């Protein structure tokens, strides 16, 4: 169970970093915020992947498509955070 939590944190951090690198703009986030961005993006990406393509439990818990889905979900979360932040500033 501990390795699962550690792997979620590491994959979330990687997904958050990739999302921030792929979406241009100024994001003043620390390491914790980047990790939370990746974890939330991973949950959203996993949910969208399950809804759109179904689940394949025989392939295992961690797959390359899961990391791609995590990055896509983190990009979606990052864009939503930017839109909400922009709306609050105006």
Backbone bond lengths (Angstrom), bond angles and torsions (degrees), N, CA, C in turn:
res aa  C-N    CA-C-N  psi(-1)  N-CA   C-N-CA  omega(-1)  CA-C   N-CA-C  phi
1 X - - - 1.443 - - 1.530 111.19 -
2 X 1.329 116.76 -38.66 1.455 120.71 179.91 1.523 111.26 -64.64
3 X 1.332 117.11 -40.56 1.477 120.26 178.66 1.517 111.05 -65.66
4 X 1.305 117.11 -33.52 1.462 120.86 177.58 1.532 110.45 -64.31
5 X 1.324 116.92 -44.34 1.463 121.14 179.33 1.522 110.57 -65.83
6 X 1.327 116.64 -43.21 1.467 120.32 178.28 1.524 110.72 -62.63
7 X 1.313 117.05 -41.48 1.469 119.49 -179.95 1.528 111.30 -68.02
8 X 1.327 117.96 -34.85 1.467 120.33 176.06 1.528 109.99 -63.40
9 X 1.321 116.58 -42.11 1.467 120.42 179.60 1.528 110.81 -65.18
10 X 1.331 117.33 -44.74 1.467 120.78 -178.90 1.522 110.84 -66.18
11 X 1.323 117.75 -46.30 1.467 120.81 179.46 1.528 110.38 -65.36
12 X 1.329 117.26 -37.96 1.458 120.37 176.10 1.517 111.74 -62.41
13 X 1.328 117.07 -41.45 1.457 120.78 178.62 1.525 110.97 -63.88
14 X 1.329 116.44 -44.34 1.469 120.45 179.16 1.524 110.55 -63.87
15 X 1.321 117.35 -43.60 1.467 120.90 179.29 1.524 110.77 -64.48
16 X 1.326 117.74 -39.38 1.462 121.27 177.67 1.518 111.99 -65.23
17 X 1.331 116.44 -42.31 1.465 119.83 177.13 1.525 111.78 -62.61
18 X 1.327 116.00 -44.58 1.471 119.45 -179.53 1.527 110.92 -65.34
19 X 1.322 117.50 -39.23 1.463 120.48 179.06 1.523 110.54 -64.29
20 X 1.330 116.98 -43.43 1.464 120.05 178.92 1.517 111.49 -67.11
21 X 1.329 117.73 -30.60 1.463 120.68 179.08 1.529 111.48 -76.22
22 X 1.325 116.98 -33.51 1.461 120.58 -176.44 1.522 113.60 -81.52
23 X 1.335 117.04 -26.86 1.465 120.84 -179.27 1.524 107.47 -99.25
24 X 1.334 117.49 114.57 1.469 118.90 -178.29 1.527 111.17 -70.20
25 X 1.322 114.87 150.51 1.452 120.19 178.03 1.510 110.82 135.14
26 X 1.306 114.90 171.13 1.456 121.53 -178.27 1.520 109.92 -92.36
27 X 1.314 116.08 116.64 1.464 122.16 176.62 1.515 107.62 -124.31
28 X 1.295 116.40 107.52 1.458 120.13 178.87 1.528 108.59 -91.12
29 X 1.329 114.49 81.57 1.462 121.52 179.41 1.517 108.89 -120.55
30 X 1.306 115.56 146.29 1.452 120.74 174.61 1.523 110.40 -89.06
31 X 1.311 115.62 -171.86 1.465 121.02 -178.98 1.530 111.70 -66.07
32 X 1.317 116.33 -39.95 1.470 119.92 -178.38 1.524 110.13 -67.58
33 X 1.339 117.10 -44.03 1.469 120.31 179.68 1.530 110.78 -64.99
34 X 1.327 117.21 -37.42 1.461 120.53 177.23 1.524 110.76 -65.11
35 X 1.325 116.68 -40.29 1.462 120.84 178.25 1.525 110.93 -66.00
36 X 1.332 117.17 -43.50 1.465 120.50 178.11 1.525 110.30 -63.66
37 X 1.333 116.76 -40.48 1.470 120.89 175.87 1.529 110.39 -56.84
38 X 1.319 117.17 -46.45 1.456 120.95 -179.87 1.514 113.46 -66.74
39 X 1.339 117.23 -39.24 1.461 120.39 -179.84 1.526 110.75 -67.52
40 X 1.332 116.64 -45.45 1.472 119.98 178.07 1.526 109.89 -64.79
41 X 1.338 116.54 -40.56 1.462 120.32 176.45 1.517 112.20 -62.85
42 X 1.320 116.39 -35.72 1.455 120.60 177.53 1.523 111.24 -66.00
43 X 1.322 116.41 -40.61 1.464 119.52 177.17 1.530 111.00 -63.97
44 X 1.324 116.53 -44.01 1.464 120.23 179.31 1.525 110.80 -67.15
45 X 1.331 116.52 -44.63 1.461 119.82 178.57 1.519 112.60 -63.08
46 X 1.331 116.54 -39.28 1.459 120.22 177.09 1.509 112.67 -66.24
47 X 1.332 115.87 -40.04 1.462 119.95 177.83 1.523 110.94 -64.63
48 X 1.337 116.81 -45.91 1.468 119.95 178.68 1.526 111.75 -63.16
49 X 1.326 116.19 -39.77 1.458 119.60 177.39 1.517 112.59 -63.67
50 X 1.334 115.98 -39.63 1.462 120.07 178.50 1.520 111.00 -66.84
51 X 1.339 116.41 -42.42 1.466 120.44 -178.47 1.531 110.55 -67.70
52 X 1.328 116.69 -42.75 1.467 120.01 -175.49 1.525 113.08 -79.10
53 X 1.335 117.62 -39.75 1.463 119.91 -171.04 1.522 114.21 -117.70
54 X 1.303 118.59 -6.90 1.460 120.73 -178.02 1.519 110.61 81.06
55 X 1.309 116.86 176.04 1.456 122.11 -177.53 1.515 110.22 -106.76
56 X 1.316 115.99 147.49 1.450 121.78 174.78 1.528 108.21 -129.11
57 X 1.337 117.55 83.27 1.459 119.81 -175.64 1.523 113.38 -65.87
58 X 1.323 118.60 -19.10 1.454 120.95 -179.54 1.524 111.90 -70.01
59 X 1.340 118.29 -19.56 1.460 121.83 -178.57 1.518 112.93 -82.66
60 X 1.304 118.16 -8.61 1.459 120.87 179.89 1.510 112.16 99.45
61 X 1.326 115.29 171.83 1.458 120.54 -175.68 1.525 112.26 -78.37
62 X 1.337 117.53 -36.63 1.456 120.58 -176.42 1.518 109.93 -110.93
63 X 1.324 115.03 124.73 1.456 121.96 -179.00 1.520 108.78 -137.26
64 X 1.334 116.56 160.52 1.458 120.85 176.79 1.515 110.76 -62.52
65 X 1.316 117.08 -38.19 1.466 120.07 178.67 1.527 110.85 -64.03
66 X 1.320 117.49 -28.76 1.459 120.53 176.69 1.518 112.05 -66.84
67 X 1.335 117.22 -38.81 1.456 120.34 177.18 1.519 110.66 -67.56
68 X 1.321 116.69 -40.10 1.470 120.43 176.99 1.526 109.84 -63.70
69 X 1.315 117.47 -43.99 1.460 121.37 177.05 1.513 111.50 -62.83
70 X 1.332 117.49 -36.11 1.463 121.02 177.56 1.518 111.30 -64.40
71 X 1.326 116.36 -42.27 1.465 120.42 179.46 1.529 110.22 -66.32
72 X 1.322 116.92 -43.02 1.474 120.26 178.59 1.529 110.36 -63.12
73 X 1.317 117.02 -43.07 1.458 120.47 176.97 1.523 111.97 -63.46
74 X 1.346 117.38 -39.31 1.458 120.89 178.72 1.527 110.87 -66.94
75 X 1.332 117.37 -35.47 1.468 120.67 176.05 1.532 109.59 -64.04
76 X 1.318 116.74 -42.63 1.471 120.51 178.52 1.529 110.23 -61.35
77 X 1.337 116.68 -45.71 1.465 120.84 179.78 1.530 110.52 -63.73
78 X 1.336 117.41 -41.31 1.458 121.18 179.92 1.524 111.01 -62.67
79 X 1.321 117.14 -42.49 1.463 120.30 178.77 1.528 111.40 -66.22
80 X 1.327 117.44 -38.67 1.465 120.72 177.86 1.526 110.11 -65.78
81 X 1.328 117.48 -42.17 1.464 121.06 178.67 1.525 110.03 -62.11
82 X 1.313 117.33 -40.86 1.467 120.38 177.92 1.525 111.25 -64.37
83 X 1.326 117.49 -42.24 1.469 119.90 -179.97 1.528 110.91 -64.61
84 X 1.322 117.51 -42.26 1.463 121.18 179.35 1.531 109.77 -67.06
85 X 1.324 117.70 -40.78 1.452 120.98 178.41 1.517 112.32 -65.57
86 X 1.309 116.69 -37.70 1.461 121.48 178.18 1.516 110.36 -67.15
87 X 1.315 117.41 -38.69 1.463 122.21 -179.73 1.534 110.18 -67.18
88 X 1.327 117.70 -36.84 1.462 120.85 179.92 1.517 111.67 -70.22
89 X 1.330 118.39 -32.51 1.464 121.84 -178.66 1.503 112.14 -74.23
90 X 1.321 117.77 -27.64 1.480 120.70 -176.66 1.486 112.03 -78.69
